Amino acid sequence: MKPKVIVICGPTASGKTALSIKLAKQIDGEIVSADSMQIYKDMDIGSAKPTTKEMEGIKHYMLDFLSPEERYSVAEYKKQATLCIEEIIKKGKTPIVVGGTGLYIDSLIYNIEYEEIEYDEEYRKKLEKIIQNEGLEVLYNKAKEIDEEAIKNISKNDKKRIIRILEIYKSTGKTKTEQEILSRKNEVPYDYKIYAINIERPILYDRINKRVDIMVEQGLIEEVENISKKYKKYPTAMQALGYKEIKQYLDGHLTKEEAIEKVKQETRRYAKRQLTWFRKNKQTIWLDGMENIQNNINIILEGIN
């Protein structure tokens, strides 16, 4: 029998952290984060990284280990997260993968082997110049021509993922979709039990708005300011939700109020895209985010026993 691995995914602000920690305490589990921004050091408030107090003594992996100056690929995540899962299993504990980054989660549950691609600075500069002179939509349409399937799940404003489709194709000669189809033929080494949290849209959006206000109160603006001073470059980190918009405020392109409102708006859009992404997986069992946490844990326990 394959070892069981529990996955808890869902949109931002849906309550994944609280659910996963309470579950881990009941089943002797340890948590592997699947969040593309919580991997970075010094990005605590804006990425909603769980604090030591919130962790309640549960060991977390894949958090807070990378400088914001460094790039990090899905291929690297897959490799490292798999080692973490193995380590937890060897201890006789249950791995719980928790997060909202769909690509990270898919790389594990489908055992997708992404090819390592060399970072081509010249090509990236060329793409950035096109965005500056002609707009992001030009690249979006180019990516759509190359990989119509992959672009279906990507917003026209998602610069990072649009560029990624183009870079994968230039580097490997294969589309992102072709890569995934080929690698999904590999056997999946674990018995993944996948759960996603769903909340009615108006309630989720209200939670997001309140969470952003709390982040600002906790010092989000100061956090972005400190990162800007401490690190000379931040190729991926400052594209993160919350950081990008606050940086625009600090650079004088937005007022403070405009930046905060933009963070809320972009986060709501992101949550909508996350829900669309997680609905693609037919194995997923959906949990009601308004339900009592223990009731949701009971559903998970029934599914894994």
NULUMFI-225108 format. One line per field, with one value per residue (C-alpha): residue number from 0; residue in three letters; chain; x negated, y negated, z. Coordinates in steps of 0.1 Angstrom, whole numbers. Example, Ala and Ser with C-alpha at 12.3 -4.5 7.8 and 13.67 -1.06 7.14 Angstrom:
! NULUMFI-225108
pos = c(0	1)
code = c(ALA	SER)
unit = c(A	A)
X = c(-123	-137)
Y = c(45	11)
Z = c(78	71)
//
This chain:
! NULUMFI-225108
pos = c(0	1	2	3	4	5	6	7	8	9	10	11	12	13	14	15	16	17	18	19	20	21	22	23	24	25	26	27	28	29	30	31	32	33	34	35	36	37	38	39	40	41	42	43	44	45	46	47	48	49	50	51	52	53	54	55	56	57	58	59	60	61	62	63	64	65	66	67	68	69	70	71	72	73	74	75	76	77	78	79	80	81	82	83	84	85	86	87	88	89	90	91	92	93	94	95	96	97	98	99	100	101	102	103	104	105	106	107	108	109	110	111	112	113	114	115	116	117	118	119	120	121	122	123	124	125	126	127	128	129	130	131	132	133	134	135	136	137	138	139	140	141	142	143	144	145	146	147	148	149	150	151	152	153	154	155	156	157	158	159	160	161	162	163	164	165	166	167	168	169	170	171	172	173	174	175	176	177	178	179	180	181	182	183	184	185	186	187	188	189	190	191	192	193	194	195	196	197	198	199	200	201	202	203	204	205	206	207	208	209	210	211	212	213	214	215	216	217	218	219	220	221	222	223	224	225	226	227	228	229	230	231	232	233	234	235	236	237	238	239	240	241	242	243	244	245	246	247	248	249	250	251	252	253	254	255	256	257	258	259	260	261	262	263	264	265	266	267	268	269	270	271	272	273	274	275	276	277	278	279	280	281	282	283	284	285	286	287	288	289	290	291	292	293	294	295	296	297	298	299	300	301	302	303	304)
code = c(MET	LYS	PRO	LYS	VAL	ILE	VAL	ILE	CYS	GLY	PRO	THR	ALA	SER	GLY	LYS	THR	ALA	LEU	SER	ILE	LYS	LEU	ALA	LYS	GLN	ILE	ASP	GLY	GLU	ILE	VAL	SER	ALA	ASP	SER	MET	GLN	ILE	TYR	LYS	ASP	MET	ASP	ILE	GLY	SER	ALA	LYS	PRO	THR	THR	LYS	GLU	MET	GLU	GLY	ILE	LYS	HIS	TYR	MET	LEU	ASP	PHE	LEU	SER	PRO	GLU	GLU	ARG	TYR	SER	VAL	ALA	GLU	TYR	LYS	LYS	GLN	ALA	THR	LEU	CYS	ILE	GLU	GLU	ILE	ILE	LYS	LYS	GLY	LYS	THR	PRO	ILE	VAL	VAL	GLY	GLY	THR	GLY	LEU	TYR	ILE	ASP	SER	LEU	ILE	TYR	ASN	ILE	GLU	TYR	GLU	GLU	ILE	GLU	TYR	ASP	GLU	GLU	TYR	ARG	LYS	LYS	LEU	GLU	LYS	ILE	ILE	GLN	ASN	GLU	GLY	LEU	GLU	VAL	LEU	TYR	ASN	LYS	ALA	LYS	GLU	ILE	ASP	GLU	GLU	ALA	ILE	LYS	ASN	ILE	SER	LYS	ASN	ASP	LYS	LYS	ARG	ILE	ILE	ARG	ILE	LEU	GLU	ILE	TYR	LYS	SER	THR	GLY	LYS	THR	LYS	THR	GLU	GLN	GLU	ILE	LEU	SER	ARG	LYS	ASN	GLU	VAL	PRO	TYR	ASP	TYR	LYS	ILE	TYR	ALA	ILE	ASN	ILE	GLU	ARG	PRO	ILE	LEU	TYR	ASP	ARG	ILE	ASN	LYS	ARG	VAL	ASP	ILE	MET	VAL	GLU	GLN	GLY	LEU	ILE	GLU	GLU	VAL	GLU	ASN	ILE	SER	LYS	LYS	TYR	LYS	LYS	TYR	PRO	THR	ALA	MET	GLN	ALA	LEU	GLY	TYR	LYS	GLU	ILE	LYS	GLN	TYR	LEU	ASP	GLY	HIS	LEU	THR	LYS	GLU	GLU	ALA	ILE	GLU	LYS	VAL	LYS	GLN	GLU	THR	ARG	ARG	TYR	ALA	LYS	ARG	GLN	LEU	THR	TRP	PHE	ARG	LYS	ASN	LYS	GLN	THR	ILE	TRP	LEU	ASP	GLY	MET	GLU	ASN	ILE	GLN	ASN	ASN	ILE	ASN	ILE	ILE	LEU	GLU	GLY	ILE	ASN)
unit = c(A	A	A	A	A	A	A	A	A	A	A	A	A	A	A	A	A	A	A	A	A	A	A	A	A	A	A	A	A	A	A	A	A	A	A	A	A	A	A	A	A	A	A	A	A	A	A	A	A	A	A	A	A	A	A	A	A	A	A	A	A	A	A	A	A	A	A	A	A	A	A	A	A	A	A	A	A	A	A	A	A	A	A	A	A	A	A	A	A	A	A	A	A	A	A	A	A	A	A	A	A	A	A	A	A	A	A	A	A	A	A	A	A	A	A	A	A	A	A	A	A	A	A	A	A	A	A	A	A	A	A	A	A	A	A	A	A	A	A	A	A	A	A	A	A	A	A	A	A	A	A	A	A	A	A	A	A	A	A	A	A	A	A	A	A	A	A	A	A	A	A	A	A	A	A	A	A	A	A	A	A	A	A	A	A	A	A	A	A	A	A	A	A	A	A	A	A	A	A	A	A	A	A	A	A	A	A	A	A	A	A	A	A	A	A	A	A	A	A	A	A	A	A	A	A	A	A	A	A	A	A	A	A	A	A	A	A	A	A	A	A	A	A	A	A	A	A	A	A	A	A	A	A	A	A	A	A	A	A	A	A	A	A	A	A	A	A	A	A	A	A	A	A	A	A	A	A	A	A	A	A	A	A	A	A	A	A	A	A	A	A	A	A	A	A	A	A	A	A	A	A	A	A	A	A)
X = c(0	-12	-17	12	5	33	36	55	59	82	83	65	82	103	89	63	38	61	76	43	27	57	57	19	23	50	33	-4	-10	-36	-29	-46	-37	-26	-28	-51	-56	-59	-92	-109	-126	-114	-81	-59	-29	-21	-23	-3	-31	-20	-38	-55	-25	0	-20	-13	-44	-36	-67	-64	-85	-91	-88	-111	-143	-150	-163	-139	-168	-166	-144	-127	-110	-82	-108	-128	-97	-86	-121	-124	-88	-90	-121	-101	-72	-97	-112	-78	-68	-101	-93	-60	-40	-14	-24	1	-5	11	13	29	3	20	-12	-30	-1	3	-34	-30	4	-2	-39	-47	-84	-90	-122	-148	-151	-180	-172	-177	-182	-183	-150	-134	-146	-131	-97	-98	-105	-75	-53	-66	-61	-31	-14	-11	18	-6	-25	8	19	-15	-13	22	9	-18	2	39	46	23	35	71	62	43	56	47	30	9	-25	-45	-27	-23	-61	-66	-47	-69	-101	-94	-87	-118	-140	-126	-108	-78	-48	-40	-9	-30	-55	-27	-10	-43	-52	-17	-24	-47	-33	-23	-42	-17	20	30	62	72	94	103	120	149	167	195	179	193	181	147	143	152	126	100	108	105	73	57	67	51	19	16	21	-5	-31	-28	-40	-71	-78	-79	-100	-125	-127	-134	-163	-177	-178	-192	-170	-138	-129	-100	-93	-81	-56	-37	-3	-4	-41	-38	-10	-26	-59	-40	-28	-63	-76	-50	-28	2	16	17	55	52	25	46	77	57	43	78	90	61	64	101	93	66	89	114	86	75	111	112	79	87	121	102	92	121	105	110	134	148	151	174	152	181	184	170	133	137	166	143	116	141	148	110	106	135	118	83	93)
Y = c(0	-35	-59	-83	-121	-145	-177	-207	-234	-263	-300	-326	-335	-303	-289	-263	-271	-267	-235	-218	-226	-212	-181	-176	-176	-149	-125	-131	-149	-174	-201	-207	-242	-246	-284	-301	-332	-317	-301	-336	-350	-384	-381	-372	-395	-398	-361	-352	-329	-311	-324	-301	-306	-297	-265	-252	-231	-214	-211	-230	-224	-246	-279	-308	-293	-314	-349	-372	-378	-342	-326	-293	-269	-244	-217	-227	-228	-193	-179	-195	-189	-152	-149	-165	-141	-112	-125	-127	-92	-78	-93	-73	-105	-117	-143	-171	-193	-227	-257	-277	-275	-252	-245	-233	-211	-196	-189	-165	-150	-142	-135	-161	-163	-198	-202	-225	-255	-279	-315	-335	-371	-385	-369	-381	-417	-414	-403	-431	-456	-443	-447	-482	-493	-473	-460	-426	-416	-412	-385	-370	-365	-351	-326	-317	-308	-286	-269	-275	-249	-264	-299	-289	-290	-322	-358	-384	-403	-374	-386	-360	-329	-344	-349	-314	-298	-317	-309	-271	-269	-289	-268	-233	-235	-219	-236	-236	-214	-189	-186	-179	-153	-134	-135	-125	-90	-85	-66	-87	-73	-83	-79	-116	-124	-159	-183	-219	-245	-264	-295	-315	-342	-373	-359	-350	-385	-400	-379	-389	-426	-423	-403	-430	-457	-435	-430	-468	-472	-446	-464	-453	-487	-486	-450	-459	-490	-468	-443	-471	-483	-450	-433	-448	-428	-407	-391	-370	-381	-417	-403	-388	-400	-428	-435	-447	-471	-485	-490	-511	-532	-535	-545	-572	-557	-551	-568	-546	-542	-533	-507	-490	-489	-474	-447	-438	-438	-417	-393	-387	-381	-356	-338	-334	-319	-296	-282	-276	-258	-235	-226	-210	-180	-155	-137	-167	-165	-199	-211	-239	-268	-280	-246	-239	-230	-197	-187	-191	-172	-143	-143	-140	-113	-93	-96	-84	-55)
Z = c(0	-8	21	26	22	30	9	22	-5	-12	-18	3	36	36	69	56	83	113	99	91	125	144	121	125	163	162	137	146	114	101	75	42	29	-8	-9	-34	-13	22	10	12	43	57	38	68	70	33	27	59	70	102	133	158	181	154	146	181	181	148	126	92	62	31	49	53	37	6	1	-18	-42	-54	-81	-73	-98	-95	-104	-73	-51	-63	-55	-21	-10	-19	3	32	26	28	60	77	66	79	113	113	110	84	59	54	23	28	5	-23	-50	-76	-96	-64	-54	-90	-92	-63	-67	-104	-100	-127	-136	-148	-169	-153	-175	-176	-167	-199	-188	-223	-233	-200	-208	-243	-229	-203	-231	-251	-220	-214	-251	-263	-231	-214	-237	-266	-246	-234	-271	-280	-251	-262	-297	-282	-254	-255	-228	-202	-209	-200	-163	-164	-160	-187	-159	-146	-159	-141	-155	-190	-191	-177	-206	-231	-213	-210	-248	-257	-235	-241	-274	-256	-243	-206	-214	-234	-205	-180	-203	-207	-170	-158	-172	-142	-113	-83	-53	-26	-19	-20	-2	-15	3	-6	14	-3	11	-5	-26	-7	27	13	-2	31	49	23	28	66	63	42	68	96	75	72	109	116	95	59	46	69	58	21	30	49	20	-5	17	26	-8	-40	-63	-58	-91	-80	-45	-53	-78	-49	-40	-15	-20	-56	-48	-16	-35	-60	-31	-17	-52	-54	-81	-59	-27	4	1	-36	-28	0	-22	-51	-27	-18	-54	-67	-38	-45	-82	-71	-48	-77	-99	-71	-68	-106	-105	-77	-92	-121	-100	-98	-69	-46	-17	-9	27	38	51	73	90	124	121	140	117	87	105	110	72	66	91	76	42	53	75)
//
